[in-house]
């Protein structure tokens, strides 16, 4: 791609200055690499809790089963 060649070209219609500015803004925003936020560290207290997805089963002596790993 040469320095004189445009990055994009309007093929049909006559866009206003505002429409061109919006188009350039969208292209610029979409061409940036995405940055994912770093995961927040989990405290030791939170890690020691019940595993994700563990369900409590109601019923007689359910309190005994609630603390046991499955």
Protein Blocks (a to p, Z undefined) as FASTA:
>chain_A
ZZklcfbdcfbdjddfklmmmmmmmmmmmmpccdddddddddfklmmmccehiacdedeh
klmmmmpcZZ
